Amino acid sequence: MVYFEINQLGFNCGISKSKCAKYPKYCMSCLKKKLKELGFEADSNLEVFELDSYERHLQVEREIIWQKFLDVLNIRHILIIDKESGLKLLNYSVSGAEIDADLLSGFIQANITFSESDTVSSNGSKYIKNYQFYEFQYQNFNILLKDGEFIRLCLILDHTASDNMRTDVRQFLLEYEDLFHNEISNFKNSGFFNVENMIEYLVDSFNVKLVFPMSLAHSIAPNDLKRINQNQIQKAILTLAKEILVSKPFFFVNNLLNRVKKIVNLDANLILYEIYQLVENNVFVSTNLETVASNMEMLEETTSEKLAKFKPISSILSSYSGIEDLQIDLEEMNILSASKLIKEFVKKGKNAEKTLAYQIAEIEYKKALYIAREFNLKEKINKISQTVLNLEKKEKQLELDFALEAGENAEKNGDYLNSINFYQKALKILESFLIFNISDSKIKKLKKKIIKLRKEI
């Protein structure tokens, strides 16, 4: 049987290729005829794909979602204008950058008049009317305009609009004017325009949430979690998202996409497709930039209040606790008292090191090193420097052991993406830290493992 996809709607032709004398030359005209019989209207913008298999169907879906992502990355601003008066009705910034919407709407209204009369503006820019779309330049942006029955939709873009975006604009205008017909009528009569629920509709229509800051849902349904764990890519994406959220309150889809690509050599549209599924299933939830900025401001204020409250013990929070005091005490020290203090700090450092409290040990050693440098005690400087280097080696070794163990466990469980992620972290430790030789057999072994696991995927 021949199966077609029409704007993401499936249509089963019902006839096998071998038994149809008209295949494939007359498929389009045959489809249009059948659609007409079913009550559908097919215009020149109809998109039809023949799908030979589930894999091809999946590929088409990935390409569609990828194009949606590219389109929303292209949008800087969305403006809805009353077609008759040219007045701004709704002004929405996708990128967070503000523009003078009133000035722009006036500019648009004037230049639409020029373009319809086949003239050229005073600045020499040419305006193109293309299948009821108006296109021209404004400052450093591309403007795409489309008229509905009552309103004019304006997209401020970085680059020329794709065919997919034009299709979305047509669909948006039809649905928008139908859905918000009362609000548009009220504006005509009273001059007041109620934008309630319109922003949410705008965001959904143009997939703007794909560029919003993302975080994890407070809870994930057991069925969703089970499905994620059965999907290697989604499982790895979720793990990476959690890693990012340890240090930040949010992440962006584009950054997450790039991080996954660094782990495994998969097509970007395949990775984005899996991220998109997590967004659609509300595993990743979006919020706008204004909310994130507000939350971060509140967090900063709370942190400042806490620091102010505990100011008497603020020495604990300094970079190398106690060094500020040492700078004062140095004026009253001699070599003998300095050597004694160095010995005390080194002793404290070694005791902390024995209990694996490496950060505390590092602080004590660096206090000792600071005094030794101030008094130019070269022998002690060399000895303490070596102690600090050995300590850093131990810290890195712990990180390396953890990364290797986590990578091996993930590999045993068939979770190859996360396994590669941990092995890459281990590789970074080995290659970046000077105590390891670049020709170390561990490095070669890890690189081979990563290549092998990528082939498995």
Buried (B, 14 or more C-beta within 10 A) or exposed (E): EBBBBBEEEEBEBEEEEEEBEEBEEEBEEBBBEBBEEEEEEBEEEBEBBBBEEEEBBEBBBBBBBBBBBBBBBBBBBBBBBBBEEBBBBBBBBBBEEEBEBEEBBBBBBEBBEBBEEEEEBEEEEEBEBEEEBBBBEBEEBBBBBBBBEBBBBBBBBEEEBBEBBBBBBBEBBEEBBEEBEEBBEBBEEEEEBEBEEBBEBBBEBBBBBBBBBBBBEEEBEEEBBEBBEEBBBBBBBBBBBEEBBEEEEBBBBBBBBEBBEEBBEBEBBBBBBBBBBBBEBEBBBBBBBEEBEEBEEEEEEEEEEEEEEEEEEEEEEEEBBBBEEBEEEBEEBEEEBBBEBBEEBBEBBBEBBEEEBBEBBBBBBBBBBBBBBEBEBEEBBEBBBEBBEEBBBEBBBEBBEBBBEBBBEBBEEEBBBBBBBBBBBBBEBBEEBEEBEEEEEBBEEBBEBBEEBBEEB
